[in-house]
Amino acid sequence: MKASDMLLHAAELVGGQRAADYGDKTLNHERIAYLWNAWLTESTGGEYTIELHAYDVAMMMMLVKVARLMHSPGHQDSHIDIAGYASILEEIANKGTE
């Protein structure tokens, strides 16, 4: 797949059905951050003190894809997902500045 085709596919995924299924990307990632923070706090008996935010969630989801690529280099779906998460990172980072 050509790079431009991959980026178009990632854009279709991020802006298409997934957007309809999951709603606003920033709000969705904020919800995930809230749940991850609750999990980390409870699972460490309150010792976990770092607060994750929407940007952190998108970055860590990209890292999940990187970890998978370490096992299956060149896996096209992971490349597409990384491109999608990069676009979500950009949207979250610029929320309110547009």
N, CA, C and O atoms as CSV, one atom per row, in Angstrom:
chain,resi,resn,atom,element,x,y,z
A,1,MET,N,N,0.851,-1.180,0.000
A,1,MET,CA,C,0.000,0.000,0.000
A,1,MET,C,C,0.892,1.237,0.000
A,1,MET,O,O,1.865,1.318,0.751
A,2,LYS,N,N,0.550,2.187,-0.844
A,2,LYS,CA,C,1.299,3.441,-0.878
A,2,LYS,C,C,0.997,4.248,0.378
A,2,LYS,O,O,-0.080,4.132,0.962
A,3,ALA,N,N,1.972,5.073,0.790
A,3,ALA,CA,C,1.827,5.877,2.007
A,3,ALA,C,C,0.591,6.759,1.941
A,3,ALA,O,O,-0.135,6.875,2.928
A,4,SER,N,N,0.340,7.379,0.800
A,4,SER,CA,C,-0.818,8.269,0.691
A,4,SER,C,C,-2.125,7.491,0.828
A,4,SER,O,O,-3.091,7.992,1.404
A,5,ASP,N,N,-2.154,6.273,0.303
A,5,ASP,CA,C,-3.351,5.439,0.444
A,5,ASP,C,C,-3.556,5.029,1.906
A,5,ASP,O,O,-4.685,4.987,2.395
A,6,MET,N,N,-2.455,4.728,2.593
A,6,MET,CA,C,-2.556,4.358,3.998
A,6,MET,C,C,-3.120,5.516,4.818
A,6,MET,O,O,-3.975,5.315,5.680
A,7,LEU,N,N,-2.639,6.723,4.545
A,7,LEU,CA,C,-3.117,7.891,5.288
A,7,LEU,C,C,-4.583,8.167,4.993
A,7,LEU,O,O,-5.333,8.546,5.893
A,8,LEU,N,N,-4.995,7.984,3.761
A,8,LEU,CA,C,-6.412,8.158,3.421
A,8,LEU,C,C,-7.274,7.135,4.142
A,8,LEU,O,O,-8.358,7.458,4.628
A,9,HIS,N,N,-6.794,5.907,4.209
A,9,HIS,CA,C,-7.533,4.861,4.916
A,9,HIS,C,C,-7.635,5.182,6.402
A,9,HIS,O,O,-8.697,5.027,7.005
A,10,ALA,N,N,-6.536,5.627,6.987
A,10,ALA,CA,C,-6.552,6.005,8.411
A,10,ALA,C,C,-7.539,7.144,8.643
A,10,ALA,O,O,-8.270,7.136,9.634
A,11,ALA,N,N,-7.568,8.118,7.744
A,11,ALA,CA,C,-8.500,9.248,7.865
A,11,ALA,C,C,-9.945,8.781,7.775
A,11,ALA,O,O,-10.805,9.272,8.506
A,12,GLU,N,N,-10.213,7.838,6.886
A,12,GLU,CA,C,-11.562,7.291,6.773
A,12,GLU,C,C,-11.983,6.590,8.065
A,12,GLU,O,O,-13.127,6.719,8.501
A,13,LEU,N,N,-11.060,5.853,8.671
A,13,LEU,CA,C,-11.374,5.150,9.921
A,13,LEU,C,C,-11.637,6.130,11.055
A,13,LEU,O,O,-12.620,5.997,11.784
A,14,VAL,N,N,-10.760,7.111,11.199
A,14,VAL,CA,C,-10.860,8.062,12.306
A,14,VAL,C,C,-12.076,8.967,12.157
A,14,VAL,O,O,-12.731,9.293,13.147
A,15,GLY,N,N,-12.378,9.371,10.944
A,15,GLY,CA,C,-13.467,10.310,10.727
A,15,GLY,C,C,-14.772,9.675,10.298
A,15,GLY,O,O,-15.786,10.363,10.183
A,16,GLY,N,N,-14.764,8.382,10.062
A,16,GLY,CA,C,-15.951,7.710,9.556
A,16,GLY,C,C,-16.751,7.007,10.624
A,16,GLY,O,O,-17.221,7.623,11.580
A,17,GLN,N,N,-16.900,5.708,10.449
A,17,GLN,CA,C,-17.759,4.917,11.338
A,17,GLN,C,C,-17.285,4.952,12.783
A,17,GLN,O,O,-18.109,4.981,13.697
A,18,ARG,N,N,-15.982,4.949,13.006
A,18,ARG,CA,C,-15.497,4.994,14.392
A,18,ARG,C,C,-15.916,6.278,15.085
A,18,ARG,O,O,-16.244,6.270,16.271
A,19,ALA,N,N,-15.907,7.371,14.354
A,19,ALA,CA,C,-16.365,8.640,14.931
A,19,ALA,C,C,-17.836,8.535,15.300
A,19,ALA,O,O,-18.254,9.035,16.344
A,20,ALA,N,N,-18.623,7.887,14.447
A,20,ALA,CA,C,-20.051,7.710,14.743
A,20,ALA,C,C,-20.253,6.753,15.917
A,20,ALA,O,O,-21.137,6.959,16.749
A,21,ASP,N,N,-19.433,5.712,15.979
A,21,ASP,CA,C,-19.574,4.712,17.047
A,21,ASP,C,C,-19.141,5.230,18.408
A,21,ASP,O,O,-19.775,4.928,19.419
A,22,TYR,N,N,-18.052,6.019,18.443
A,22,TYR,CA,C,-17.434,6.390,19.712
A,22,TYR,C,C,-17.574,7.865,20.074
A,22,TYR,O,O,-17.227,8.255,21.188
A,23,GLY,N,N,-18.070,8.682,19.169
A,23,GLY,CA,C,-18.276,10.098,19.456
A,23,GLY,C,C,-16.999,10.913,19.371
A,23,GLY,O,O,-16.019,10.508,18.746
A,24,ASP,N,N,-17.035,12.070,20.013
A,24,ASP,CA,C,-15.909,13.003,20.002
A,24,ASP,C,C,-14.634,12.319,20.481
A,24,ASP,O,O,-14.611,11.706,21.548
A,25,LYS,N,N,-13.582,12.426,19.691
A,25,LYS,CA,C,-12.324,11.729,20.001
A,25,LYS,C,C,-11.699,12.189,21.312
A,25,LYS,O,O,-11.226,11.371,22.101
A,26,THR,N,N,-11.696,13.488,21.541
A,26,THR,CA,C,-11.101,13.993,22.781
A,26,THR,C,C,-11.896,13.526,23.991
A,26,THR,O,O,-11.314,13.060,24.971
A,27,LEU,N,N,-13.201,13.643,23.935
A,27,LEU,CA,C,-14.044,13.200,25.051
A,27,LEU,C,C,-13.875,11.706,25.302
A,27,LEU,O,O,-13.788,11.279,26.453
A,28,ASN,N,N,-13.828,10.914,24.245
A,28,ASN,CA,C,-13.631,9.484,24.397
A,28,ASN,C,C,-12.303,9.181,25.089
A,28,ASN,O,O,-12.244,8.335,25.982
A,29,HIS,N,N,-11.243,9.870,24.680
A,29,HIS,CA,C,-9.931,9.641,25.288
A,29,HIS,C,C,-9.880,10.178,26.724
A,29,HIS,O,O,-9.157,9.635,27.560
A,30,GLU,N,N,-10.636,11.230,27.012
A,30,GLU,CA,C,-10.737,11.709,28.398
A,30,GLU,C,C,-11.429,10.663,29.277
A,30,GLU,O,O,-11.026,10.438,30.418
A,31,ARG,N,N,-12.463,10.036,28.743
A,31,ARG,CA,C,-13.149,8.972,29.486
A,31,ARG,C,C,-12.213,7.806,29.769
A,31,ARG,O,O,-12.181,7.275,30.879
A,32,ILE,N,N,-11.453,7.416,28.751
A,32,ILE,CA,C,-10.488,6.326,28.932
A,32,ILE,C,C,-9.468,6.715,29.999
A,32,ILE,O,O,-9.141,5.904,30.865
A,33,ALA,N,N,-8.962,7.944,29.946
A,33,ALA,CA,C,-7.992,8.409,30.941
A,33,ALA,C,C,-8.587,8.336,32.341
A,33,ALA,O,O,-7.921,7.893,33.277
A,34,TYR,N,N,-9.827,8.764,32.488
A,34,TYR,CA,C,-10.497,8.713,33.792
A,34,TYR,C,C,-10.551,7.279,34.313
A,34,TYR,O,O,-10.244,7.025,35.478
A,35,LEU,N,N,-10.939,6.352,33.453
A,35,LEU,CA,C,-11.037,4.952,33.868
A,35,LEU,C,C,-9.665,4.354,34.165
A,35,LEU,O,O,-9.515,3.602,35.128
A,36,TRP,N,N,-8.668,4.677,33.354
A,36,TRP,CA,C,-7.318,4.179,33.613
A,36,TRP,C,C,-6.781,4.744,34.927
A,36,TRP,O,O,-6.146,4.029,35.703
A,37,ASN,N,N,-7.039,6.035,35.172
A,37,ASN,CA,C,-6.602,6.631,36.437
A,37,ASN,C,C,-7.253,5.936,37.622
A,37,ASN,O,O,-6.589,5.657,38.620
A,38,ALA,N,N,-8.548,5.654,37.518
A,38,ALA,CA,C,-9.249,4.961,38.603
A,38,ALA,C,C,-8.656,3.571,38.813
A,38,ALA,O,O,-8.422,3.155,39.948
A,39,TRP,N,N,-8.416,2.864,37.728
A,39,TRP,CA,C,-7.838,1.520,37.822
A,39,TRP,C,C,-6.458,1.566,38.483
A,39,TRP,O,O,-6.185,0.800,39.406
A,40,LEU,N,N,-5.606,2.449,38.016
A,40,LEU,CA,C,-4.245,2.532,38.544
A,40,LEU,C,C,-4.237,2.946,40.019
A,40,LEU,O,O,-3.432,2.445,40.804
A,41,THR,N,N,-5.127,3.851,40.385
A,41,THR,CA,C,-5.214,4.280,41.780
A,41,THR,C,C,-5.665,3.123,42.668
A,41,THR,O,O,-5.055,2.850,43.701
A,42,GLU,N,N,-6.729,2.454,42.262
A,42,GLU,CA,C,-7.270,1.346,43.065
A,42,GLU,C,C,-6.320,0.160,43.115
A,42,GLU,O,O,-6.138,-0.452,44.167
A,43,SER,N,N,-5.714,-0.164,41.980
A,43,SER,CA,C,-4.859,-1.349,41.928
A,43,SER,C,C,-3.545,-1.167,42.684
A,43,SER,O,O,-2.861,-2.145,42.985
A,44,THR,N,N,-3.190,0.083,42.991
A,44,THR,CA,C,-1.956,0.325,43.754
A,44,THR,C,C,-2.262,0.774,45.184
A,44,THR,O,O,-1.375,1.243,45.896
A,45,GLY,N,N,-3.502,0.628,45.590
A,45,GLY,CA,C,-3.875,1.045,46.937
A,45,GLY,C,C,-3.723,2.538,47.158
A,45,GLY,O,O,-3.438,2.982,48.270
A,46,GLY,N,N,-3.911,3.302,46.113
A,46,GLY,CA,C,-3.821,4.755,46.212
A,46,GLY,C,C,-2.415,5.303,46.063
A,46,GLY,O,O,-2.205,6.505,46.224
A,47,GLU,N,N,-1.442,4.444,45.759
A,47,GLU,CA,C,-0.054,4.895,45.631
A,47,GLU,C,C,0.265,5.502,44.276
A,47,GLU,O,O,1.260,6.213,44.134
A,48,TYR,N,N,-0.560,5.231,43.288
A,48,TYR,CA,C,-0.331,5.790,41.953
A,48,TYR,C,C,-0.737,7.254,41.985
A,48,TYR,O,O,-1.872,7.573,42.340
A,49,THR,N,N,0.169,8.145,41.620
A,49,THR,CA,C,-0.110,9.573,41.765
A,49,THR,C,C,-0.044,10.361,40.465
A,49,THR,O,O,-0.309,11.563,40.464
A,50,ILE,N,N,0.299,9.717,39.370
A,50,ILE,CA,C,0.359,10.415,38.086
A,50,ILE,C,C,-1.047,10.443,37.496
A,50,ILE,O,O,-1.756,9.437,37.531
A,51,GLU,N,N,-1.452,11.586,36.957
A,51,GLU,CA,C,-2.768,11.674,36.336
A,51,GLU,C,C,-2.623,11.658,34.817
A,51,GLU,O,O,-1.964,12.515,34.229
A,52,LEU,N,N,-3.255,10.665,34.200
A,52,LEU,CA,C,-3.252,10.565,32.744
A,52,LEU,C,C,-4.335,11.459,32.155
A,52,LEU,O,O,-5.364,11.713,32.782
A,53,HIS,N,N,-4.080,11.933,30.928
A,53,HIS,CA,C,-5.027,12.782,30.220
A,53,HIS,C,C,-5.283,12.187,28.836
A,53,HIS,O,O,-4.652,11.203,28.449
A,54,ALA,N,N,-6.205,12.787,28.101
A,54,ALA,CA,C,-6.582,12.283,26.779
A,54,ALA,C,C,-5.364,12.106,25.874
A,54,ALA,O,O,-5.256,11.097,25.176
A,55,TYR,N,N,-4.454,13.065,25.878
A,55,TYR,CA,C,-3.253,12.986,25.043
A,55,TYR,C,C,-2.423,11.752,25.406
A,55,TYR,O,O,-1.912,11.058,24.528
A,56,ASP,N,N,-2.293,11.487,26.712
A,56,ASP,CA,C,-1.529,10.322,27.168
A,56,ASP,C,C,-2.148,9.028,26.651
A,56,ASP,O,O,-1.437,8.112,26.239
A,57,VAL,N,N,-3.474,8.961,26.675
A,57,VAL,CA,C,-4.167,7.757,26.211
A,57,VAL,C,C,-3.869,7.503,24.741
A,57,VAL,O,O,-3.517,6.384,24.367
A,58,ALA,N,N,-4.006,8.521,23.907
A,58,ALA,CA,C,-3.724,8.345,22.475
A,58,ALA,C,C,-2.271,7.933,22.248
A,58,ALA,O,O,-1.991,7.078,21.408
A,59,MET,N,N,-1.349,8.538,22.995
A,59,MET,CA,C,0.065,8.185,22.862
A,59,MET,C,C,0.299,6.731,23.280
A,59,MET,O,O,1.020,5.995,22.606
A,60,MET,N,N,-0.308,6.328,24.381
A,60,MET,CA,C,-0.104,4.957,24.853
A,60,MET,C,C,-0.765,3.941,23.931
A,60,MET,O,O,-0.278,2.818,23.807
A,61,MET,N,N,-1.864,4.315,23.281
A,61,MET,CA,C,-2.470,3.417,22.304
A,61,MET,C,C,-1.545,3.253,21.093
A,61,MET,O,O,-1.455,2.170,20.515
A,62,MET,N,N,-0.864,4.330,20.719
A,62,MET,CA,C,0.143,4.210,19.663
A,62,MET,C,C,1.247,3.246,20.085
A,62,MET,O,O,1.720,2.439,19.285
A,63,LEU,N,N,1.649,3.339,21.352
A,63,LEU,CA,C,2.710,2.460,21.850
A,63,LEU,C,C,2.269,0.998,21.880
A,63,LEU,O,O,3.097,0.103,21.709
A,64,VAL,N,N,0.979,0.745,22.094
A,64,VAL,CA,C,0.452,-0.625,21.998
A,64,VAL,C,C,0.704,-1.144,20.583
A,64,VAL,O,O,1.136,-2.281,20.396
A,65,LYS,N,N,0.433,-0.304,19.600
A,65,LYS,CA,C,0.647,-0.702,18.210
A,65,LYS,C,C,2.133,-0.922,17.923
A,65,LYS,O,O,2.494,-1.841,17.188
A,66,VAL,N,N,2.992,-0.085,18.499
A,66,VAL,CA,C,4.444,-0.258,18.328
A,66,VAL,C,C,4.876,-1.587,18.937
A,66,VAL,O,O,5.669,-2.315,18.340
A,67,ALA,N,N,4.363,-1.905,20.113
A,67,ALA,CA,C,4.712,-3.181,20.760
A,67,ALA,C,C,4.284,-4.356,19.886
A,67,ALA,O,O,5.008,-5.345,19.774
A,68,ARG,N,N,3.125,-4.250,19.276
A,68,ARG,CA,C,2.661,-5.324,18.392
A,68,ARG,C,C,3.551,-5.444,17.159
A,68,ARG,O,O,3.802,-6.545,16.669
A,69,LEU,N,N,4.024,-4.302,16.662
A,69,LEU,CA,C,4.923,-4.334,15.505
A,69,LEU,C,C,6.269,-4.968,15.851
A,69,LEU,O,O,6.955,-5.487,14.971
A,70,MET,N,N,6.644,-4.928,17.116
A,70,MET,CA,C,7.888,-5.576,17.517
A,70,MET,C,C,7.782,-7.090,17.310
A,70,MET,O,O,8.788,-7.758,17.068
A,71,HIS,N,N,6.583,-7.617,17.405
A,71,HIS,CA,C,6.353,-9.054,17.163
A,71,HIS,C,C,6.078,-9.326,15.688
A,71,HIS,O,O,6.529,-10.332,15.139
A,72,SER,N,N,5.341,-8.428,15.055
A,72,SER,CA,C,4.950,-8.613,13.652
A,72,SER,C,C,5.332,-7.385,12.825
A,72,SER,O,O,4.461,-6.607,12.436
A,73,PRO,N,N,6.630,-7.205,12.553
A,73,PRO,CA,C,7.054,-6.034,11.784
A,73,PRO,C,C,6.331,-5.970,10.432
A,73,PRO,O,O,6.136,-6.982,9.758
A,74,GLY,N,N,5.949,-4.762,10.068
A,74,GLY,CA,C,5.309,-4.574,8.779
A,74,GLY,C,C,3.814,-4.847,8.765
A,74,GLY,O,O,3.192,-4.801,7.704
A,75,HIS,N,N,3.227,-5.131,9.916
A,75,HIS,CA,C,1.785,-5.418,9.961
A,75,HIS,C,C,1.002,-4.166,9.584
A,75,HIS,O,O,1.000,-3.175,10.313
A,76,GLN,N,N,0.346,-4.230,8.445
A,76,GLN,CA,C,-0.288,-3.054,7.850
A,76,GLN,C,C,-1.336,-2.409,8.757
A,76,GLN,O,O,-1.383,-1.183,8.855
A,77,ASP,N,N,-2.169,-3.195,9.414
A,77,ASP,CA,C,-3.208,-2.622,10.279
A,77,ASP,C,C,-2.608,-1.782,11.399
A,77,ASP,O,O,-3.161,-0.743,11.759
A,78,SER,N,N,-1.481,-2.223,11.951
A,78,SER,CA,C,-0.831,-1.440,13.003
A,78,SER,C,C,-0.301,-0.127,12.458
A,78,SER,O,O,-0.386,0.900,13.132
A,79,HIS,N,N,0.241,-0.144,11.256
A,79,HIS,CA,C,0.714,1.106,10.636
A,79,HIS,C,C,-0.448,2.079,10.453
A,79,HIS,O,O,-0.323,3.268,10.745
A,80,ILE,N,N,-1.566,1.571,9.974
A,80,ILE,CA,C,-2.751,2.413,9.765
A,80,ILE,C,C,-3.250,2.961,11.094
A,80,ILE,O,O,-3.590,4.140,11.193
A,81,ASP,N,N,-3.296,2.111,12.117
A,81,ASP,CA,C,-3.759,2.558,13.435
A,81,ASP,C,C,-2.837,3.623,14.027
A,81,ASP,O,O,-3.313,4.575,14.646
A,82,ILE,N,N,-1.529,3.472,13.845
A,82,ILE,CA,C,-0.580,4.477,14.336
A,82,ILE,C,C,-0.837,5.820,13.655
A,82,ILE,O,O,-0.825,6.864,14.307
A,83,ALA,N,N,-1.068,5.790,12.355
A,83,ALA,CA,C,-1.381,7.028,11.638
A,83,ALA,C,C,-2.665,7.642,12.181
A,83,ALA,O,O,-2.754,8.859,12.344
A,84,GLY,N,N,-3.652,6.810,12.458
A,84,GLY,CA,C,-4.908,7.304,13.025
A,84,GLY,C,C,-4.705,7.918,14.394
A,84,GLY,O,O,-5.229,8.996,14.674
A,85,TYR,N,N,-3.950,7.243,15.255
A,85,TYR,CA,C,-3.694,7.794,16.593
A,85,TYR,C,C,-2.866,9.077,16.518
A,85,TYR,O,O,-3.054,9.980,17.334
A,86,ALA,N,N,-1.951,9.168,15.550
A,86,ALA,CA,C,-1.187,10.410,15.390
A,86,ALA,C,C,-2.131,11.563,15.059
A,86,ALA,O,O,-1.949,12.677,15.551
A,87,SER,N,N,-3.131,11.301,14.231
A,87,SER,CA,C,-4.081,12.367,13.905
A,87,SER,C,C,-4.942,12.722,15.118
A,87,SER,O,O,-5.308,13.883,15.299
A,88,ILE,N,N,-5.260,11.744,15.936
A,88,ILE,CA,C,-6.018,12.012,17.163
A,88,ILE,C,C,-5.172,12.826,18.136
A,88,ILE,O,O,-5.680,13.742,18.782
A,89,LEU,N,N,-3.889,12.499,18.244
A,89,LEU,CA,C,-2.976,13.291,19.083
A,89,LEU,C,C,-2.993,14.753,18.658
A,89,LEU,O,O,-3.056,15.652,19.497
A,90,GLU,N,N,-2.938,14.979,17.368
A,90,GLU,CA,C,-2.937,16.345,16.840
A,90,GLU,C,C,-4.244,17.057,17.182
A,90,GLU,O,O,-4.242,18.221,17.584
A,91,GLU,N,N,-5.349,16.352,17.018
A,91,GLU,CA,C,-6.643,16.957,17.315
A,91,GLU,C,C,-6.775,17.292,18.805
A,91,GLU,O,O,-7.258,18.365,19.168
A,92,ILE,N,N,-6.346,16.371,19.652
A,92,ILE,CA,C,-6.404,16.626,21.102
A,92,ILE,C,C,-5.499,17.787,21.475
A,92,ILE,O,O,-5.893,18.653,22.255
A,93,ALA,N,N,-4.293,17.815,20.930
A,93,ALA,CA,C,-3.328,18.857,21.255
A,93,ALA,C,C,-3.834,20.242,20.847
A,93,ALA,O,O,-3.529,21.237,21.504
A,94,ASN,N,N,-4.605,20.299,19.765
A,94,ASN,CA,C,-5.078,21.577,19.249
A,94,ASN,C,C,-6.502,21.908,19.657
A,94,ASN,O,O,-7.052,22.913,19.207
A,95,LYS,N,N,-7.110,21.086,20.497
A,95,LYS,CA,C,-8.490,21.334,20.930
A,95,LYS,C,C,-8.550,22.690,21.612
A,95,LYS,O,O,-7.788,22.966,22.538
A,96,GLY,N,N,-9.448,23.522,21.153
A,96,GLY,CA,C,-9.614,24.834,21.755
A,96,GLY,C,C,-8.716,25.898,21.169
A,96,GLY,O,O,-8.869,27.077,21.491
A,97,THR,N,N,-7.761,25.505,20.296
A,97,THR,CA,C,-6.882,26.503,19.702
A,97,THR,C,C,-7.296,26.823,18.274
A,97,THR,O,O,-6.697,27.677,17.621
A,98,GLU,N,N,-8.316,26.138,17.799
A,98,GLU,CA,C,-8.745,26.353,16.407
A,98,GLU,C,C,-9.764,27.463,16.317
A,98,GLU,O,O,-10.236,27.781,15.225
